[in-house]
Amino acid sequence: MPFINTKYSGNITPEQEIDIKTALGEAASIIGKSENWLMVGFEPNCPLYFKGEKSDKIAFVEVSIYGSSSRSAYEKFTAAVCKILENTLGVPSDSVYVKYSPTENWGWNGGNF
């Protein structure tokens, strides 16, 4: 049950959203999850500053995950996220932050897992 939310400093077209969503769905297996339970959100045109400067190409990606994964899997997933954003939006890897929030408490459909 991951939720992956991307804050991005520029515009994201509907086609780019689909491309990113699809690529994240494929990459979710790296952290032991599947696209069947994946939720993806986008916050385009988000004012973001890095190293004291506003950037046209910067992203902050939050990965909320039910349970957890290994440090190695997180490393590989971060690399995949950076590659996806660079290929789709032109964001350089050194302008992408990825934050992981594993949790044992996750609700859905009126109950909790």
Secondary structure as the mmCIF struct_conf table of DSSP 4:
data_model
#
loop_
_struct_conf.conf_type_id
_struct_conf.id
_struct_conf.beg_label_comp_id
_struct_conf.beg_label_asym_id
_struct_conf.beg_label_seq_id
_struct_conf.end_label_comp_id
_struct_conf.end_label_asym_id
_struct_conf.end_label_seq_id
STRN STRN1 PHE A 3 TYR A 8
BEND BEND1 SER A 9 GLY A 10
HELX_RH_AL_P HELX_RH_AL_P1 PRO A 14 ALA A 27
HELX_RH_3T_P HELX_RH_3T_P1 ALA A 28 ILE A 31
TURN_TY1_P TURN_TY1_P1 GLY A 32 GLY A 32
HELX_RH_3T_P HELX_RH_3T_P2 GLU A 35 TRP A 37
STRN STRN2 MET A 39 GLU A 43
BEND BEND2 ASN A 45 ASN A 45
STRN STRN3 TYR A 49 PHE A 50
TURN_TY1_P TURN_TY1_P2 LYS A 51 GLY A 52
STRN STRN4 GLU A 53 LYS A 54
BEND BEND3 ASP A 56 LYS A 57
STRN STRN5 ALA A 59 TYR A 66
STRN STRN6 GLY A 67 GLY A 67
HELX_RH_AL_P HELX_RH_AL_P2 ARG A 71 LEU A 89
HELX_RH_3T_P HELX_RH_3T_P3 SER A 93 SER A 95
STRN STRN7 VAL A 96 THR A 103
BEND BEND4 GLU A 104 GLU A 104
STRN STRN8 GLY A 107 TRP A 108
TURN_TY1_P TURN_TY1_P3 ASN A 109 GLY A 110
STRN STRN9 GLY A 111 ASN A 112
#
